[in-house]
């Protein structure tokens, strides 16, 4: 069996203007040096692994956050939640593509240009053109020798367009235009419903929901999550009064998505699920499960965890100042 072709890069260009990008101003004002460090950490992961993007959905999202956390580990380590919020902010400021971020992909035109230039001499490069941001003219300006450019030009959608003749072109064009109109109408309708739902959620949690979270809500709606499930999550958020209601709500909804809670029936089934017998009968000095901690020990562990979070946040605030 032949050796697997290399996908990532061994190094990437760190130009002198990287940290002077105007798009970094808002994240830097909000999170200080942390925004820059997390941005660089993400670029290292992006170029090292896939070369031009990072998968950022489901378990892969947690893995990316853990990798960033490991790179930042030390005396002034930050919480996983903070790292997640900084990544959201970097995408919201278009340092990464907002449209692809809503599809759980971290990438940017800048990083794809760097990857394209670095792989010009390779004989084989595997590219997913569904998430490729460079146009044919963009690539030709960088180099006309890349195998990526050849694959882009000869990809099936282009071949289909070129094979149309004058006789069937009007019919084909009409068909594509009709499909495009229908798709646009559906997208507009979905966006209006998502905007209306988001406004209701903002009213319930008394906090504005940012662009990336709005895109997440629209995606969950498109996947089939019922409005009642969103409202349930918002009511839970309001009842708990967290410091960051939007992040708290997002975490609940991501948990629902992960656990397959999409409908009212799913919610009811979850809420009616009986507690295990050993939990129902436990006392403060009985283990919650065989070999596990007691309720008193669990409470102490939770108290220490909260103290650690408070201490970490204070360190972050001191660092920002």
Secondary structure, 3 states (H helix, E strand, C coil): CCCCCCCCCCCCCCCCCHHHCCCHHHHHHHHCHHHHHHHHHHHHHHHHCCCCCEECCCHHHHHHHHHHHHHHCCCCCCCHHHHHHHHHHHHHCCCCCHHHHCCCEECCHHHHHHHHHHCCCCCCCCCCHHHCCCCHHHHHHHCCCCHHHHHHHCCHHHHHHHHCCHHHHHHHHHHHHHHHHHHHHHHHHHHHHHHHHHHHHHHHHCCCCCHHHHHHHHHHHHHCCCHHHHHHHHHHHHHHCCCCHHHHHHHHHHHHHHHCCCCHHHHHHHHHCCCCHHHHCCCCCCECCCCCCEHHHHHHHHHHHHHHHHHHHHHHHHHHC
